Amino acid sequence: MKIGLYFGTFNPIHIGHMILANHLSQFTNLDQVWFVVTPLNPFKKKSSLLADHHRLQMVRIAVEDFPKLKASNIEFGLPQPNYTVNTLAHLYDKYPDYHFSLIMGEDNLQNFHKWKNYETILKNHEIYVYPRVYENKEKSIFHQHDKIHFVNAPVVEISSTFIRKSIQNKKDVRVLLPQTVAIYCEEMNFYKK
């Protein structure tokens, strides 16, 4: 089975994440897309995150009606901060018959050479790159690499940061979230302070 790994804090998961993951699961050769909920991204402050189990629960309820989309807490038991190369090694040990690929935004590809052991990742895994709107757009040094696949996925300019700030400012952002996630956020009073 070929699994695409979509890493993120998903704080919260929103329709942009869902549109992209569904597109990759339907229009590429990936059998499934797993949302890998990251407890601590090395580039983000922990204090801005909801508790791990709440973010995982939001992903679970968002994907429950989509058989090709899954929530994964695989990084919860790994040392923090989590590095992708370590997670991939752990997944390979746990699921030796699966083929894991990475899913990343075009902007992240620009800095991929700064990732821990990026050469090992590129040697052993394919990478599916989706378009992003960002400044200083230039071709990556990896642009012609045979393991990197550029996917013509929809570009949805929504960010979790924008959603959190909007909720704090008492704006109605339900349309930007899967319905079940919007209900969960409201019930739990998330992001209101």
C-alpha positions in Angstrom: 0.0 0.0 0.0 1.3 3.5 -0.9 0.7 6.0 1.9 1.1 9.8 1.6 2.1 11.4 4.9 0.8 14.9 5.4 2.5 16.3 8.5 1.3 19.3 10.5 0.1 20.6 13.8 -3.5 20.9 12.4 -4.3 23.6 14.9 -7.1 23.3 13.7 -7.5 21.1 10.7 -9.5 23.2 8.1 -11.1 22.7 4.7 -7.9 23.6 2.9 -6.1 20.6 4.5 -9.1 18.4 3.6 -9.3 19.6 -0.1 -5.6 19.0 -0.6 -5.6 15.5 1.1 -8.6 14.4 -0.8 -7.2 15.6 -4.1 -4.0 13.6 -3.5 -5.9 10.5 -2.4 -8.1 10.7 -5.5 -5.9 12.0 -8.3 -2.4 10.5 -7.6 -1.2 6.9 -7.2 -1.4 7.2 -3.4 -3.8 4.7 -1.8 -4.3 6.7 1.4 -3.3 10.0 2.9 -2.4 10.0 6.6 -2.6 13.3 8.5 0.4 13.0 10.9 -0.4 15.2 13.8 2.8 16.6 15.1 3.2 17.2 18.8 6.0 19.8 18.4 7.2 21.1 15.1 10.9 22.3 15.6 9.9 25.6 14.0 6.8 26.4 16.1 6.3 27.4 19.7 4.6 24.7 21.8 2.6 27.3 23.7 0.5 28.2 20.7 -0.8 24.6 20.3 -3.9 23.0 21.6 -3.3 19.8 23.5 -2.1 16.9 21.2 -5.2 14.8 21.9 -7.6 17.6 20.9 -5.8 18.3 17.6 -5.8 14.5 16.9 -9.5 14.3 17.8 -10.3 17.1 15.4 -8.5 15.3 12.6 -10.2 12.0 13.4 -13.7 13.6 13.2 -12.8 15.5 10.1 -11.8 12.3 8.2 -14.3 9.8 9.5 -16.4 9.8 6.3 -13.4 9.6 4.0 -12.0 6.0 3.8 -8.8 7.1 2.0 -7.9 9.7 4.7 -6.6 8.7 8.1 -5.5 10.4 11.3 -2.1 9.3 12.7 -0.6 9.9 16.2 2.6 8.1 15.2 4.7 11.0 16.4 3.2 11.2 19.9 5.5 8.6 21.3 8.7 9.8 19.6 11.3 12.1 21.2 10.6 15.8 20.8 11.1 17.8 18.8 10.1 15.4 16.0 12.2 15.1 12.9 10.7 13.6 9.7 13.6 11.3 9.1 13.0 9.7 12.5 9.3 9.3 12.0 9.9 7.6 8.6 12.3 5.1 10.2 9.8 4.4 12.9 7.0 3.9 10.4 9.1 1.6 8.3 9.7 -0.6 11.3 6.0 -0.6 12.2 4.7 -1.1 8.7 7.4 -2.8 6.6 5.0 -3.6 3.8 3.9 -0.1 3.3 5.5 2.5 1.0 5.6 6.0 2.6 5.8 9.2 0.6 5.9 12.8 1.9 3.4 15.5 1.0 4.8 19.0 1.2 4.0 22.5 0.0 6.1 24.0 -2.7 7.4 26.6 -0.2 8.7 23.9 2.1 10.6 22.3 -0.9 12.7 25.5 -1.0 14.2 24.7 2.4 14.2 20.9 2.1 18.0 20.9 2.0 18.0 22.2 5.6 16.0 19.2 6.9 17.7 16.7 9.1 19.2 13.9 6.9 17.2 15.1 3.8 19.5 13.0 1.6 18.3 9.8 3.4 14.6 10.9 3.0 15.1 11.6 -0.7 16.9 8.3 -1.3 14.1 6.2 0.3 10.9 8.1 -0.3 9.0 10.0 -2.9 7.7 13.5 -2.3 4.5 14.9 -3.6 4.6 18.7 -3.8 1.5 20.8 -3.9 1.4 24.5 -5.1 1.5 27.3 -2.6 1.2 31.1 -2.9 4.4 32.6 -1.4 7.0 35.3 -2.0 10.4 34.7 -3.6 9.1 31.9 -5.7 12.0 30.3 -7.6 12.7 26.8 -8.8 14.0 24.5 -6.1 17.3 22.7 -6.5 15.2 19.5 -6.4 12.9 20.6 -9.2 14.0 17.9 -11.6 14.6 15.1 -9.1 13.0 11.9 -10.2 11.5 11.2 -6.7 9.7 14.5 -6.5 6.3 14.8 -8.1 4.6 18.2 -8.6 0.8 17.8 -8.2 -1.6 20.3 -9.8 -3.8 20.4 -6.7 -6.2 23.3 -5.9 -4.6 26.3 -4.1 -6.7 27.2 -1.1 -5.3 30.2 0.9 -6.6 29.4 4.4 -4.3 29.2 7.4 -4.9 27.8 10.9 -3.4 31.0 12.3 -6.0 33.1 10.5 -8.8 30.8 11.8 -7.5 31.0 15.4 -7.2 34.8 15.2 -10.6 35.1 13.7 -12.2 33.0 16.4 -10.5 35.2 19.0 -12.0 38.2 17.3 -15.5 36.7 17.4 -15.7 36.1 13.7 -17.8 33.3 12.2 -15.4 30.9 10.5 -17.5 27.8 10.4 -17.4 27.7 6.6 -13.6 27.3 6.8 -13.8 24.1 9.0 -15.2 20.7 8.4 -18.7 20.9 10.1 -17.8 18.3 12.7 -14.6 20.3 13.6 -16.5 23.6 13.8 -19.0 22.0 16.3 -16.2 20.5 18.3 -14.3 23.8 18.5 -17.5 25.6 19.6 -18.3 22.9 22.2 -14.8 23.0 23.6 -14.5 26.9 23.5 -11.2 26.5 21.5 -9.2 29.5 20.4 -11.5 32.1 22.1 -8.8 33.6 24.3 
